[in-house]
Structures are given as structure tokens and as C-alpha cells.
């Protein structure tokens, strides 16, 4: 990496478009294809939907744990080897899933996929852009997350079209080939630029990452993101059954959820402006409290339908901002020196909570008396997260 006379480092031009392509493809194939194919999987194999979904959730938990190691490697070696190997492993894991003769083999394939997710999803992409693009990394992160938001738009219909003409096993085989062709060379070629040395830590950060992870601010932030992630993902999965309980059709519920996804994309375009106008703690508290308010509104507002859709869109706007809030949390507080390792440690419990939230929400809805009561509980959790965010104050740069 060369330094210009204005001390702004040159940036490898191919990185940003390559990561946009690979994030769309990786999320679309490894994550969003599963809910489309799961009905065909259960119908063909006789495995229960609970068992197959448990395998998928186990992959997300593995991804959360593997992200800690991946973050450490990213700090020292950069994203090229990690993301290229992750693409290869992801493609192979889908072939294992496609060929699985029984449920244990199916689980094994998804556990491999979980390890691959840690190396190809947002975390390594964020680490790459934060190191190469700082201090203008928010713009680059926004572009990549906007691209990632198109993954379901592109690959959910494509997966459905393939499944209409072939078995789920053949569909996964084709998708594995698409993943390999589009992401392996993109990661291997576009990310080959030299990895710049880590910048010095901000003056208020002493003792390296070991000191940071022992601070009260770090642990309070981990609690904040874990509670928020659990509430957010439980809301996303629970929205359709909530609206159905209130007498709306499945189609109406699906439209409300889909338009909420559009709000998520809109929210990501607003984050840079929010970051300029609010400090780190104020931004964190505002966004998480906004999630609590929209969840509470969904719990108590029974109609009309247009109002529920508006609340769903607003909730999506908050979710879109929360993605970038987590992507910039380490940089805003402790700089970029140990970004990969700190973001992996910070994100592990939150990602695990996100993986478990759909099951926990489904289990709790019955004893609580329905999804409105569940959403009320989730609103309380999100509000608690907003309160704990005050404890994550640090001497920001």
C-alpha cells in the first residue's frame, strides 16, 4: 500500500465491487437458499422441519464461535486467505449437504457450513474495508451491506426456480457450483493487495486487546448487542405468526415482512448521516431504544393493516442501522488496530443469540399466551439493551 502526499492510503480498487458480489452470492446461497428448500428437504427425506432447522441453527452457532479465531487471523494476515478458503469450504459443505444420506450427515454438512460462514460473511468483509478504507470506512461498509441486502432478492427466487425443475439435492449442487465460480476467484484475485500494517491504537487505549476485553465498556457492549440481537431476530421470525394470529392472511403477513426488509435497506443509507450527528453512545442508545419502541408497537397495535406495515418498515429501518452500528462499534471506541479480534469476540454472543432467537421465540409464544405477549417481552429485552448501552461509554477518539 502506497501513501500519498496527503497521507491518504491508496485503496485496491477491485476490493469493494468484489466484496459486493461475494456478499450477495455467499448470503444468497449459504443462508437464504435454506428456507426456500427446507419444505422440499423434509418432504423428500421424512426428517422433521425442527430437525433440519436445528442443523441450520447449529451452523449459525458454529459461525459465531469460529468468528473469534477468524478475527485473530484477519488482524495479522488480512482477508485474502481466510475468505478464499471460506469460499472453498462453503462450496464443499453444500455438496456434503446435498449428498447427505441421513440426518447426522446433514448436520455434519451444516457444521462445516457454519465454519465457512465465519470466513465469508460480513465480519471478514468489514475487517477488510475498515483497514483499507479508514477513515472513510462507513461509506464502504454501507455499500457492501446494501449489496448484501439484495442476497434474498436475487437468490430466493433463483433457488425456487431451480427447485421447480430439479430435486433439492441437485439444486444445492448447482448452487455450490455458482458459489465456487463467483466467490473463490473473486476473493483470491481481488483481495491480493498487500495488507497494510495496523495503525497505532488511540491514546486512550493502552495494554492492547487483552486490556480492552477486560474493560467494563467492552462487556457492557457485548451484553447490549446480545440482548438486542436476540430481540431483533425473534421479531423478524415472529412477525408473520403475529399477524396471522391477529386475523391477517399469510400473504398480508408476508408483504409486511418483505416491506420491512425494504426499510432495512433504506435504513443503511441513513447511517452515515446519523453517525455525523450523534456521538457513539447517543447513537447506540437511540437505535436500540428505537428497536424497543417498534417492537412494543407491534405488540399493542392490532390494526389497521397499513399502520402495521408502517411499523414494520420503521422496524426495518432500525435493523438496517443496527447492522452498521455493530460494524463500527469497535472502530468508534478502540480504533482499528485489533478490529478483527475485538469484533469477533464482541460479535460471538450476539450471533449465537441471533441463531437461537427463532427457536426460543417459538417456544415462549405458547406459554406466554401468544405472539403479542412475546413481542412485549422482546420489547422489554430491547429496552434493557438500551439501558446497558450507557455502560459501554469509553473515551472515544
Buried (B, 14 or more C-beta within 10 A) or exposed (E): EEEEEEEEBEBBEBBBBBBBBBBBBBBBBBBBBBEBBBEBBBEEBEBEEEEBBBBBBBBBBBBBBBBBBBBBBBBEEBBBBBBBBBBBBBBBBBBBBBEBEEBEEBBBBBBBBBBBBBBBBBBBBBBBBBBBBBEEBBEBBBBBBBBBBBBBBBBBEBBEEBBEEEBBBEBBBBBBBBBBEBBBBBBBEBBBBEBBEBBEBBEEBEEEBEEBBEBEBBBBBBBBBBBBBBBBBBBBBBBBBBBBBBEBEEEBBBBBBBBBBBBBBBBBBBBBEBBEEBEBBEBBBBBBBBBBBBBBBBBEBBEEBEEBBBBBBBBBBBBBBBBBBBBBBBBBBBBBBBBBBBBBBBBBBBBBBBBBBBBBBBEBBEEBEEBBBBBBBBBBBBBBBBBBBEBBBBEEB
